[in-house]
Amino acid sequence: MAQAHAFFDRLIGWIVQWPWWVASPVLIAGCCALVLPLHAVADRFAQRAVSGKSLFWRSLVARTRGPSRLGLLVVALALAVSTAPLTWEIRLVLNQVLLVAFVTLAGWTCATAIHIATVIYLRRFKLDAEDNLLARKHFTQMRILERAALTLVAIVTAAIALMTFEPVRQYGVSLLASAGAAGLILGLAMQPVLSNLVAGIQIAITQPIRIEDAIIVENEWGWVEEITATYVVVRLWDWRRLVLPLTYFIQKPFQNWTREGASLIGSVFLYVDHRAPIEAMRTELRRIAGASPLWDGNVVNLQVSDAREGVIELRMLVSARNAPQTWDLRCEVREKMIAFLQKEHPSALPRQRAEWVSPEPPHPDCRPAPGSESGNAAGFRGERPLRSDPRAAAA
């Protein structure tokens, strides 16, 4: 170790004897060339160490790769700048660059720490569980709060980095002091962004929607896939994505099928003949629900919900653990109930009734007179034909 230290001292002393415009770039490039391979070796060693562990440790190593590399570069450049024979002006410029790099490193480290803390907190919750209401609640809160914290860290980091430059700091102070009209215009222009930011905070606190909530919005059914700082991504049932602003879920109505729990009651309507065996169908519905793995064992019922001229309306209720299983159970009940009626009670299927009434024979007095072509008009009207009066003939 002492021999390596002495070797580096002799090497640096030899390089310093060169002209400053040659020695300085060589020292800076040499420090970078020394630090980057060392970081690559350490990173590879860390990846092998966590290769057999959980996804959390592998993602932790991947997340800290960038900040650790930047930190080593800042340290190496600081040593190179302090050793290189630089002029006073160039040294001030490089010190300013190092200061901005250090501020950026601090902000990056804070953002990484926030993400790691979020992941550690959410490790105990599982979204793939059947009853994942609590998990969806915490995932929604932490994701929105994480994005808000990252936005705040980015703003503070950029502000501190700009404040390290004296001209920019003075210009910013004078701009804030004298540009009231410009600030008002900027506030009006930023109104959509600010409204979405406030809506995100409201959603995180009140939680009208959560991650993986089943909702109906804009006449479309799907799941909440992602909640960002400005918009919400809804994964529709046919794999499309519906993107809506955060303010939509504060200002407009929508249906949330999993607000308090994932279980749902599905309804199936059938139209059958008035002679349908209601009790037999009710028993068959219980048998179908009991034999289905989709039924959660809570609700099963059949009622006559309406009676019309030609059919009666039956409403069958069954419950399942979540929205997709409810839809599949409804289809299964509908198919098997129709098959049951076709096989066991075909007379219960809807039909149209018509009655054919044969015409009555005409009265004997209403028959046409013999010899007439088609009978007089009185015969057509069912009236008795008139007879001639002999006194009228004599007159």
Secondary structure, 3 states (H helix, E strand, C coil): CHHHHHHHHHHHHHHHCCCHHHHHHHHHHHHHHHHHHHHHHHHHHHHHHCCCCCHHHHHHHHHHHHHHHHHHHHHHHHHHHHHCCCCHHHHHHHHHHHHHHHHHHHHHHHHHHHHHHHHHHHCCCCCCCCCCHHHHHHHHHHHHHHHHHHHHHHHHHHHHHHHCCHHHHHHHHHHHHHCHHHHHHHHHHCHHHHHHHHHHHHHHHHCCCCCCCEEEECCEEEEEEEECCCEEEEEECCCCEEEEECCHHHHCCCEECCCCCCCEEEEEEEEECCCCCHHHHHHHHHHHHHHCCCEEEEEEEEEEEEECCCCEEEEEEEEECCHHHHHHHHHHHHHHHHHHHHHHCHHHCCCCCCCCCCCCCCCHHHCCCCCCCCCCHHHHCCCCCCCCCHHHHHC
